[in-house]
Amino acid sequence: MPANIELQRLDGGLSRRRPALPARLLSRVTPRASERGLKQSAFDNRPLAYLLLAPQLTALLFFFFIPAFRGLIQAFQLTDPFGGSTQWVGLDNLAALMHSAPYWASVRATLVFTIALSVTTLGIALIFAFAAHHVLRGQSVYKTFLLIPYAIAPAISGIVWAFLFNPAIGPVANLIHSAGISWDPNRYPGHAMTLVVLASAWKQISYNFLFLIAGLLAVPKSVLEAAAVDGAGPVRRFVSIALPMLTPTLFFLVVVNFVYGFFETFAVVDATTKGGPAGATTTLVYKVYLDGFVSLDLGASAAQSIILMALALMLTIVQFRFVEQRVKYSV
Amino acid sequence: MKACLVAGMALLGTLPARAQTTIEFWHAMSGALEERVNELADKFNKSQSEFVLHPVGKGSYDEVVNGMIAAYRAKQHPAIVQVNERGFLTMLSSGATIPAAELVAKAGYKIDWSNFIAPVATYYSKDGTMMAMPFNSSSPILFYNADHFKAAGYDKPAATWPELEAQLYAINKKGISKCAMVFPGDWEWSFLENYSAIEDIPYATKRNGFDGLGAEYVFNKTKLVGHMERVKKFLDDGILELAGQGINPAQLFIGGQCSTIIQSTAGHAAVEAGAKFNWSATFLPTEKDSPAKNSTIGGAALWTLKGHKDEVYKGVAAFYNFLGNVSTQVWWHQATGYVPVTQAAYDAAKSQGYYKDHPTREIAILQLSRGTPSDNSRGFRLGNSAQANIAIKEEIQAGLLGQKPIQKAMDDAVSRGNDVLRQFEKVNAGKY
């Protein structure tokens, strides 16, 4: 059973981290290959190449391929958790999912969550990046503070957010109440979703901010100065010049935020809402955990993992195909 | 890492001075209760020199079960594991356990199983054989803030729901407390299962599952629906508070915000330690003209897992025997707030005059042994109860929060719960 979660965590991590290595290899290999003919390898010393890849491949074998393979098998089985009896049920587990109202509710919740998260994160990070770019004094202090949330464990930030917004004892909830709003994430699904989005976005804003500020630094000063001479104010310069030049970064961040929203929200959901109220914040990843680890329904959990894995693969392909190709480092 | 492991193993190897057999015991007790478990292990270890009981806290009940299953599949499992009462059927059909009575008899100890109080004995036996060693048993009772009731002009909470309702509304209207009652996290236990037992209404067919795996939930056709409608009204009117994540509902009672809470009698320890106001407890409310049957137990029992050496099982039997002692039971009952599981231990505590000083500690026992258990109040034997309850709670909650009518929510809860039961039946076909 650890296979499932491992798989979960890994493919979440994978789709984010993997691109770096193949991308680097490709960029090094491709030009030479085109010079010498497509079939020829760039490495003359094959054994050395495999030796260098071995540690990474071993880790992948044990922490990804074997668990993924076992998860794949389990998705077609009905087992008792102790492993005593196993029945092959073919596509029953997947078919049951397709007919399961809670599963589709979870799909909807995940979509709402991911879109709300991406918009919130990117919007706020853009404002911060724009502002940080124009701060004259103490810019590094400002940047450091904006990056701190990324260093805090999601479970801890989740607990803090749950506490701050707890309708009975939370200070922030008190403020909201005094404004006449009946805030209660334990009762209203919309409030719970808002809380989970805020808690997740808070963390992800740092990451977005980092890329945006780097992107802004890459915008040529000469163009901006020319625009300034022509009479464009800071906002106009940002919207008309910096933003279009940031498009590749923005596209990359949208994909990253989607991956984050789909695969890496377990800790925040577990700490703030436990998927409630009435399943309103049960994201796909959290449902895999609930079904597999709390309910011990390994077949259903594995079937969901397989779907998530396919989704992760798709997002990775999108990232390779469209994002990596469109990133242009020269203007 | 490897060096660390080797060093660790070497260290472990040097620990037992004599050839003692170590018995691993995984449990789900945390906080003050974990300290009590460690004390219990100390007491046992000092009582003899052959075995060393090694208790390991593994998190919540769910986490213990998960850890144990993973360990069992890797053949690294402990000899004793604490599993909550609703895991009974899962453990029984796992094929991984040794019946407690058999184990104890084989080691030559004599435990008088007939002395165990009925709700406990029925829950953990199959065909008259005790399958697991009863460990921590409790039942829900009503804790109340006596100051709040006094301020509203009442001596104590009324015995029936309609009268209690009037009191709670009065507490709210007079502005004594904004939270007349807080909803417990384990409300499926107190508000669904125990309500059904006490009111003598069926929760599932086949005598709540005692007659086989083919049982079906039927609580959408009983007066439990009316009870849930009442709960919804309480929620809508601000009488009932949801504590939510990040805070334990009991804390809101102990902190003095909430006037009442229905929770396990094991909550005594925390209330006694933390409540800075006059508090007391009483029996669970019933309906008007209620049959007022016995309530049912919660808590956990100790299961013995297969695959260890004979010496280990001798040690396990010795520990169970120690645990069944009247003196151990009385100590455990008084130190933790759980009920004594044998009649002898209850009699002993009573003759000490313990309940004169601690009257609320007796409520759960009296409530558990009230009247003659009926088919509806004997207990519950339903497969994958943890999984079914997630679905049932989710659906009923949707009703309570107004997303759908209560009756529809209860129908959906029954239908999803029954899916879980059918799946359990399929996996365990022919085992039970």
Interface residues (C-beta under 8 A of the other chain):
Chain A: M1 P2 L78 T79 D80 P81 F82 G83 G84 S85 Q87 P102 I159 A162 F163 N166 P167 A168 I169 D184 P185 N186 R187 Y188 P189 A271 T272 T273 K274 G276 P277 A278 G279 L290 D291 F293 V294 S295 L296 D297
Chain B: D62 V65 N66 I69 A70 Y72 R73 T90 S93 S94 G95 A96 C179 L235 E241 L242 A243 G244 Q245 G246 I247 L252 Q257 N384 A386 Q387 I390 A391 E394 E395 Q397 A398 L401 Q403 R416 V420 Q423 K426 V427 N428
